[in-house]
Amino acid sequence: MNSANNISYLDYNATTPIDPRVLDAMLPFLKENFGNANSTHHFGSKIKKQIDDVREKAARFIKADTNEIIFTSGATEAINMALKGIADVYHTKGNHMVTVSTEHKAVLDTCKYLEGKGYEITYLSVDKYGLIDLNELEDAIQKNTILVCVMHVNNETGVIQLIGEIASIVRKKGVLFMTDATQSVGKINVDMESLGIDLLCLSGHKMYAPKGIGALYVRKSINLPTYMHGGGNEKNLRSGTLNVPAIVGLGKACEIATSEMKNDAERVVRFRDELETELLKIPKTFVNGNPENRIYNVSNICFKGFDANVMIGRMKNVAVSNGSACTSAVIEPSHVLTSMGLSRDDAFSSLRFSLGKYTTDKDIKGSVKNISEITQSIYRYA
Ligand SMILES: *Cc1c(COP(=O)(O)O)cnc(C)c1O
């Protein structure tokens, strides 16, 4: 399905294809079951029941309560809603938040916006493996700190932060803890109960559901302000007619992940390790990120001396990603990799391979062959 035109898709962290079973579950809600969940007649009540079911499914999936799930358009919106909302509600308590230099731009740019509004943000550093220092975290939390936001799994390197230990430190200080779990929910067990998380975001299109749907988990003791004004949907946090088909898709994706996640992981990790072992045979290559605390589907590899963009341009049959973000025509090296101490050159030489449940043996063998040929033929500038 994702080998369109015989291209091996190894960019699952950017977005996943929709599971055909998710699409099948959605289709009736794009056709005959088109009702508005707010309508009181038959069409509406049927939809409302469906939405309630999905909310329960999504809640059970992360061990939360049904009334703690707010549907959003994705993780970016959930992050905006959470960070700006907490800033707004708790500004009388303090104006300081703590986050990490390797967060997704959705977090970093929202924090930058809040800095412009007078909030103070501490950006924790990471070690060469991408992990934060728990002592630095503890020292960063002040009397005026209202929120600590640390992502669970990094989208570029797959590094898994010690989220349970982090949450317990934050909680002991009486501060709220938020985590961006966009790259962990659907891949590994995320258990709100045992982790002690106050706010969490997830996204449909990173877990085989469609784009344009996500969710924010908000612990029920927290009252966020209205983010989108209107008819009062989603506990008056986010008005607007619910995206029913996408919500149904998200529910189906949670259901499938519940029963299949573990088996998928076992298969995918073997492919990832094979890919990594083969690519590391290329001279001057190394893995970015913590070899132990790393999710099973990602390998971020530096091909020292090569320009990752040139490599991508030459890859006829492989779709992978480089970490760099192109802002106003200036290409910047990945902020995640430079935060881990990589030089600009090494960051520009790094590629992210992210695998998923439809990755095949052929994808791996083909990619290794293609990349080996490229590195043998390409001009080396170092
Ligand atoms: C993809 C991603 C986001 C943004 O998710 P959207 O649903 O596309 O807004 C945020 N954080 C991480 C870690 C991601 O991988």
The ligand as an SDF file (V2000), in Angstrom:
LIG
                    3D

 15 15  0  0  0  0  0  0  0  0999 V2000
    3.7170   15.2670   14.1080 C   0  0  0  0  0  0  0  0  0  0  0  0
    4.0430   15.7780   15.4470 C   0  0  0  0  0  0  0  0  0  0  0  0
    3.3570   16.8780   15.9830 C   0  0  0  0  0  0  0  0  0  0  0  0
    2.3050   17.6290   15.2080 C   0  0  0  0  0  0  0  0  0  0  0  0
    1.1780   16.8260   15.0090 O   0  0  0  0  0  0  0  0  0  0  0  0
   -0.0250   17.2900   14.0480 P   0  0  0  0  0  0  0  0  0  0  0  0
   -1.1290   16.3760   14.4030 O   0  0  0  0  0  0  0  0  0  0  0  0
    0.4760   17.1090   12.6640 O   0  0  0  0  0  0  0  0  0  0  0  0
   -0.3300   18.7060   14.3720 O   0  0  0  0  0  0  0  0  0  0  0  0
    3.6950   17.2790   17.2550 C   0  0  0  0  0  0  0  0  0  0  0  0
    4.6420   16.6330   17.9690 N   0  0  0  0  0  0  0  0  0  0  0  0
    5.3090   15.5790   17.4910 C   0  0  0  0  0  0  0  0  0  0  0  0
    6.3250   14.8950   18.3410 C   0  0  0  0  0  0  0  0  0  0  0  0
    5.0430   15.1150   16.2150 C   0  0  0  0  0  0  0  0  0  0  0  0
    5.7250   14.0690   15.7400 O   0  0  0  0  0  0  0  0  0  0  0  0
  1  2  1  0
  2  3  1  0
  2 14  2  0
  3  4  1  0
  3 10  2  0
  4  5  1  0
  5  6  1  0
  6  7  2  0
  6  8  1  0
  6  9  1  0
 10 11  1  0
 11 12  2  0
 12 13  1  0
 12 14  1  0
 14 15  1  0
M  END
$$$$
